[in-house]
Amino acid sequence: MKKYLPILLVLSIVKLTIQWFGNKNYGFHRDELLHLSASEHLDWGYMEFPPFIAFIGKMAYLLFDYSLLGVRLFPTLAGVTILVLCGLMVKELGGKSKAIVLAGICILAFLPFYRNHTLFQPVAFNQLFWTLGFYFVIKFINTQNKNFLMLLGITLGLGLMNKYTILVWAFGLFIGLFFYEKGKVFKNKWLYISAVMALLIALPNIIWQLQNDVPLLQHLQALNKSQLDDINPMEFGLAQLDYPFTLIISLFGVFALIAGKNLKKYRAVGIAVVVIFTTMWLLQSKAYYVFAMYPVLFAAGAVKIEALLVKKPFWVYAIAIVTLLPSIYFIPELTPILPIDSYVKYAQKEELNGRVELTGDYADMFGWEEQVKLVDSVYQSLSAKEQNNCVLWAENYGEAGALKILGHQYNLPNPISRHGSFWTWGYGNKDADVWISLGNEKPSVESVFEDVQLVKIITHKYAIGEENGIPLYICRKPKIDIEKWWKDYEPHIFD
């Protein structure tokens, strides 16, 4: 393996460098602000996700404070590790240097990974756990070493603590293993010990779910209603066609794993991939949910192509170049390596009425700092007595997350919000004399307070539409029972 390390090192440095330049630009995404806010309330579960991302967020804070570059280093390192694992799987599947180059290039060319490995979200770690799991399966097939089954169980357990979609991965692998030596592995006691290990790791989150009336189900119901029900089943399949060159190599991988002569002992992995893809499609999942299975397919596809072109090795490099080149131009669309003014020109965005409509992810990175500064200016205008008896009430988790995380440098009080996990963290001081409302519309604040004063309508050139033209109010004299008002909102926290 030592002779292949320089290849993996160079590819990893390229990956890390591109992500590094993207990580430092613009600002936090609203989802990042939520995940970091969760890290301020460490628990065994949250309304929207398991606890792993919050623990990583706490680690990021302890190491780097709330530095954008520091926080985003963690998903980037997950992405670099995926690239390395892809190369290691190539070696385990019998590939050599050219296959490692091609597989690594596939990771660099697969555009969604730039977004996934920039944003501080569970997605990057989910992809890491899927890839790591497949690697341990391949290692077990090659060595029959029970330790790799143990590591597989640990990976599944940690994956469950990060994102529940790994259950589909586990289901696919369960089916796939029946095709490995006619299911012989199911007679191996260490497989069941491994499953118990996974369960024990995930048990604290399972207990948390039961103690909190299984909010996962409520969240899935809201997600289906707001997003998944509107997905055209054809979109799931067609979305895979958006990246044709890497798709072709992954299809070579599927074929090689299921029907190829050289990789037939890894058929269980190929079957698992087909089951995972089919299950996700039937569940009307988002297309990106299955991107986590691509690294193992890139590895298998690269090995197959290297074997087919063993007498024409130059063509392996040619395929790698053809795979990578078309992606280079689009990288700024997925990770913000360009300053915003340069990106606007690159994307040919036009300013209209003082606004530039950015793509959703980039638009979600703007406006938060300005919101927090304005809230701070209002807060500082209050008397010392009022400041000590003030509540910051944000309409959604993005605004609340901004006040929580960016508000650190202003020493602002902890915000409240009735949105998602913020609802579970409470309403603060129900007897507060002054409430500063961010983003809540006039009917909402007037239904709670007698005295409502509009401070400003907040606009931003680049912010997403729902964060443009939002009101900031100073509110006094609550006219309802705050505790009851808060509790009654529970069925609507995901609206």
N, C-alpha and C positions, 0 to 999 in steps of 0.2 A: 504493500500500500504506500510505502514511503515515496516511491517514484511518482505517484499520482498526487501527492500533497501539493507540489508547486502549482499544478493545474487548479486544484480546488482553492488554493490561496489566492491566485490571481482573480478567479471568477468571484470569490467572496469579496475581495477588495473593490472590484467593479460594482458589485451589488451594494455594498456598504457606502461607497462614495456617492452613488446616485441618490440613494435614500437619504444620506446625510444632508445633501444640498436641499432636498425637498422638505426635510423635517424642520428646518429652521425658519421657513417662510410662513407668512400670513399669521394666523392665530389658532387657538384651540377650536376644534369642531365641537358642536353642541353635545354630541355623544361622549366625547372625551371629557367634557366638563362634568357630565353625569357620572362617569366611571370614577373620576377623581373625587367627586363629592362622596361617592359610596365609600371610598377609602378613608374618609373622615368619620365614617360610621361603620367600622369593621363589624361584620356579622357573618353568620353561616349561610346567608342567602339574602336576596333582594327581590323586589317585585318583578324586575325585568330580566334578571340574569343570576347565575350562580356566583359564588364569592371570589373566584380566582382573580378576576380582573381588579377587584378592589384591593386584594393583597399585593398584587403587582404595583398598583397605584400607590399604596403606602410605601413600598420599597423605593419607588421612583421619587417620592417626596423626601424620604429620609436621605437619599443619595444626592438629589439634584434640586431639592425644593420643588417649586412648580415651574421649572424651566421647560419650555416647549421642546427644545432639543433633547433634554434629558428624559422627559416622559416618553417621547417617541422613539428613543433609543431601544426600548424593550420590544415593540413589534418589529423593529428593524432587525434586531438580533435574532428574533424568531425566524424572520425571512432568510437571513444569512444561514442559520442552522438548517433550514429546509433545503437550501441549495447544497450544503455539505452532505446532508443525508441522502439527497438525490444521487450525488456522486458515489457515496458509499454503497447505495443499493445497486448501482451499475456494477461495481466491483463484485458484490455478492451474486449478482445474476450472471457473472462471467464476462462482463465487458472489460474493455481496456481503455487506454488513454483517449482514443478518438470518441468513444461512446461517452466517457465522462465529460469531455468538452461539449458534445452535442446536448447531453442532458442538462448541463449547467447553462448553456445558451438558451435552452427552452425556458428555464426559470427566469432568465434575464429578459426573454422576449415575451413572456406571458404578461400582458399589460395589467390585468386586474391585481396582480401581486404588488404592483407599485402602490396602489391605493391601500390594499390590505396591510402592507408592511410599513405604511406611514402612520395611519390613524391608530390611536390608543383604544383599541376595541378588542373584544374576545376573538374576532375572526382570525387574526394572525396566529394566535395561540391554538385555536382550533385546528388550523391547517398544520401547525407543528405537531400536535398530538396525533392527528391522522397519519401524517408521514412517518412519525416515530413508531407508531403502532405497526404500520406495514413493514418498516425496517426490521422490527423485532420478529415479526412473523417469518420473514425471509431468512433471518439469522437462525431461527429455530429450525426451519426446514433444512437448512444447510448443516446444522451442527447437532440437532436433537438435544441441545443443552436446555435443561429445565429452567435455567436462570432467565432465558429469554421469554419464557412463558410468564415468569414472575414480573419481569420488566413490562411485559404486555399488559398485565393486570394493573400495575401502577400507572401506566400511561392512560388506560381506560378510566381509572378512578380520577386522576387529575383532569382528564378531559371532561368528565362529568361535572367536575367542579368549575369548569370554564364555560361550557356550552352544551346544552342538552342534545343537540343534533348529532353528537357522537354516538348516541344510541342507534341511529340509523347505520352508522359505520360498524358498530358492534353487531348489529343484525346481519349486515352484509357479510361480515367476516364469519359469523356463526354458520351461515348457509354455505359459504365458500369452503370452509374446513371439511365439510362432508365430501368434497372432491379431492381432498388430500389423503392419499393412501386409503381410500374408501372409508374415510371418517375414523381412522385409527386413533387420531389424537383425542377423540372423545372417551377413549379408554384410559387416558393418561390422567392420573389423579391431580397432577400439577396444574392442569388446565382449570380444574374446579377450585383449587386453592387460589389460583390467579384471579378467578372470578370473585371469590370471597374477598380477596384483597381489594379489588376494585370497589366492591360494595362497601367495605369498611371505610375506605377513603371518602366515598361519597355520602356515607351515612349521616354526618352532621347536617348536610344540606337537605337530605331527605326528611330528617326530623324537623328541621326548620320549616320546610314546606308544610308538613302536617300540622305543626303548631300554629301556622299562620293561614290555615284554611286553603292551602295549595294555590297561592296566587299565580303559579305557573299557568293553571287552566284559564284563569281570568285574562291573563296577558295574551295567551294564545287565541282566546276568543276575540279579544280586541284586535289583535294582529290580523286574524283572518277577516274580520269585518272591514278593517281599514285598508288592508293591503293585499293579502293573499287571495281573497275571493275575487278580486278584480284581475288576477293574473290569467291571461290566456294560456291554456296548457301548451300551445304550440310555441309560446315565447320561451319556455324553459329549454326546449330543444334547439330552437333557432338561435338562442343567445350563445350556445356553444360554438356556433358557426362564425361568430364575430372575430375569432382568432384562428383563421384557417390553417396557418402553417404549424403552429403548435398542436392543433387538433389532429392534423394528419399524423404527426409523430406519435401522439397519444393513441390513435387508432391502431398504428403499428404495434404499440405496446399491448393493447387489449388482445389483438390477434395472436401476438407472440405468446402471451400468458395462457390463453385458452386453447389455441390450436397449434401453436408452434412446437416443433420437435425439440429444440434446444432448451426451452423454458417450460416444458410440460409439467415438471414437478412443482412448479409454482402456480398451477392452474387455480388453486384455491384463491389466490389473490385476484386473478382475472375474473373469476365468478363473483367474488365479493364486490368488485368494482361495478359489474353489471347490475347486481342486486341493489347496491347503493343508489346507482343512477336511476334505476327503474322506480325504486321506492320513493325517492325524492320527487320524481316526476309525478307519480300517482298522488302524492301528498300536496301537489301544487306548490312546491317550495320555490323560493327565489333561486334563480339560476346560479348565483354565486355560492350557494350552499355546497355544491359538488366540486367547486374548484380545488378543495382540499385533497381530492383523489388524484389530481393531475401529476404531482411529482413522481409517484410510483409508476405512472404510465409513461412519463417522459423517460424515466430510467429504463424501463423495459423496451420502449420504442427505440431508444438510442442503441441498446444492445442488439436489437434485431437489425437495425439499419447497418450497424458496423459489421455484423456477420454477413449480411447480403452483399456488402461492398468490400469484403475482405481483400479482394484483388484490385480494387480501385479506391484506396483509402482517401485520396484527394477529394473524392465526392462527398465524403462524410463532412469534411470541413466546408465544402461548398454549400451543402444543405444547412449547416449551422449558420453560415453567413446569410443565406437567403431567408432563414427563419428569423434572424435578429434584425436585419436592416429595416424591414417595413415597420417594425415596432418603435424604432428610435424616435421618429418624428412625433409620435403620439404620447411619449412619456410625460411631457408637461401637462397633459390632460389628466393624468392620474396621480402625480405627486408634484407639489408646487416648487419645482426647481427654478422657475422664472419669477423675478419680481413682478408684482401685480400689474404694473404699467406695461411691462414687456409681455406678460401673459395676455392682457387684453388685446394687444396688437397681434400676437401670435394666433389667438382664437378668433380674431376678426370680430370682436364684440363692439357694438356701437353704443355710445352714450345717448340716452333719451330721457329728457326731463330730469337731468342730473343723476340718472341711475344707469348702472351697467348690470345687465342680467347675466350673472355667472352661473355655471353649473351648480347643482345642489350642494355638493360637498364643499366646493370652494366658497360659495355664498354663505355656508354655515360656519365659516371660519372668520367672518367679519362682523363687526358691530358690537361685540361683547365688551371690549375694553371701553368703548365710548359710553355704553349703557352704565357700566360700573362707575366711571368717572362722574357721570351726571347724577347718579344716585348718591355718590359720595358728596358732591357739592350741595345737594339738598340736605343730606344728613348733617354736614358741617354747619349749615345755616341754622340748625336747631339749637336751642339752649342746652346747656350741660344736663339739666334735669330731663329734658325731652329726649336727649340722646340716650340716656340711661333707661328710658322707658319707651323705646321705639322698636317697631317690628318692620322688617323688610319683606314684603309679600310679592313674590314673582308669579306670573301666570303659568309658565311652563318650566320644564327641567333645564332647558338651555339657559334661560334668564336666571333661574335660581342657581344653577351651576356656576355661571359667571360671577354672580355676587358672592358665592361661597369660595371659589378658587381664586379668581382675580381680586376679589375683595380682601384677601389676606393682606395685601400690601397697603391697603387703606385702613386696616383695622376696623372694618365694618362688622356689625353684628351678624350672626348667622341668619340667612334668609329662610323663609318658609315658602312652600308651594304645595298645592293640592294635586300635583301631577306625579304619578308613579311613586317611586320609592320616597320622594320628598314628603309625600303624605304621611308615610309611616314614621317619619322623624319629627312629626308634631307641629303644633301651631305656635310654639313659642310662648310669649307672654300674652295671655288672653285679656289681661287688664291694661294693656299698653295704651298710653294716651295718644300716641302718634303712630300711624302706619304709613309707610312709603310704598305705594303700589306701582309695580313695574309690569307693563304689558296687559294688565287686566282692563277690559273695556268698561265704559261708563256704567252700563246697567249692572255689571257685576259689583263694582265698588259702591254704587248707590244703594244696592240691596243690603249692604252690610253697615254702611256709615251714614250718619246724618250730614256731616260736614265733609264735602269732597271738593278739593281744589286742584284743577289741572295745572301742572307745572310746565309741561312741554310735550309736544308730539315728536318722538325721536325718529329721525330718518338717517339713512346711511347709503352712500353711493353703491356699495358692493354687497351689503347684507341681503340675505334671503328675504323673499317677499313678506313672510309672516313676521319678520323682525323689523320691517320698515314701516314707519308710520304708526308706531305703537305709543300709547299714552303713558305718562308718568304723573301720578297723583300723590298729593298729601291728603291723608284721610284722618278724621278725628270723630269722636263720639259714636262708637259702635252701638247699633240699635237692635242687635240680635244676640243670642247666646253663642259665643264664638265656639265653645266646645261642641255644642250640638250641631252647629253649622259645619264644623270640620268632620264630625263623625258621619253626618248624613251624606257627605260627598263620596264616601267610600266606593259605591258602585260606579262612579264616574271617573276614577283616577286615571284611567287609560284613554279617556275621551280625547 
